[in-house]
Amino acid sequence: MATLARPLTDAAAAPTAPAMPDALLPVYRRAPMEMVDGAGITLRDADGRSYLDFTSGIAVNALGYGDAGLRAALHAAADGLLHVSNLFRTAPGERLAAKLAARSFADRVFFCNSGAEANEGAFKIARRWARAHGGAAKHEIIAVRGSFHGRLFGTLAATDRPGYRTPFRPLAGGISVVERDLDTLRAAIDAERTAAVILEPVQGEGGVRVLEPAFLRAVRELTRERGVLLILDEIQCGLGRTGRLFGYEHAGVEPDLMTLAKPLAGGLPMGAVLMTEDVASAMQAGDHGSTFGGGPFVAAVAEHVLDRVSDPALLQHVTETGRWFGEQLQKLAMRTGRVRAVRGVGFMWGADTHEGAGAVVGRARDAGLLLVTAGDHTLRFLPPLVATREELGAGLELLDGALRAGPG
Ligand code: PLP
């Protein structure tokens, strides 16, 4: 059982309102425990059991739970305006956009409320630019094998998960998924028809696959040659998770657009589309919008998160501790004989298991370690970026036991 980094409040364990699980749409396979409190990288359930969290709320809680700086930023933001809509200017969103632009390739930023929404926005913006440069025929979006870009209509068409797609056909048109290799992309990209290619520098849901820097550079070159935009989806791998502020920095390439979400506002819903001035210049007032996007409360909190995950000391910690974590995972794989392959970078790792990954996740949870899968046979490790070697080592010991308790 994990030990807590700081004592959790008694109130947290007190019974809450009666559960009404039947009122929720049953689209999630939720674990049975009800989470009520957290500190550092530890979560506690309503029965008082604590768990080391290697999921970070699926790559959201970069600063862990109960972070003092994040709480202070939230309280300060709550004293100001929460929402006024995009009918008016507000300073926090303007400041956040300026900082995101200053710290990335981008010149302009559009704010929305989730990852899928950010990618939908990026698709629209790419099409607008492509229409301006090649007419209506130039509208197709190309994604690659293993991709996950969201579950709204446009993004579902770019997400390589047959189980998610099939029940909702026909999917949005003009969006296709092709093999993740250069020859296929060379054949698929047509300067007359293609508006954009979208890639995750590290595919998350698709099995934690780190795209080769050389592949990313080659796609960048190819898209530039053919007059096609490159969209990088850094919703899961961006904002410090790979040890750089943005995943593309590892390859030394710059996209035309990039999407962010998950950790951006510390657990509040927020997404962003970042783009160059060239791309932005195709967009006119009224072309896109969002009631809540970039509101003052969420933007003020996101500014705090951005400053924290931009801190070179945190990025160095993620790089060095992440490398160590990968080595430990490799050793665990050799030691237990239950893991076929280990992949990853920074605080984003995957381990392919012989048995179904869901069974391992269940046993790890029973032992006090929270994991998420990335496909049927891949365990995914996404600990908060503030996790220490000691905490990660404690989690790996629980994982060792959970793996060995399965079939040999
Ligand atoms: N893109 C990537 C790479 C993701 O990992 C996800 C979510 O897992 C999304 C897009 C969709 O984000 P959201 O669930 O916020 O819509």
Residues whose N, C-alpha, C, O or C-beta is under 5 A from the ligand:
A	BS01	PLP	S114 G115 A116 E117 F148 H149 G150 E200 G204 D233 I235 Q236 A261
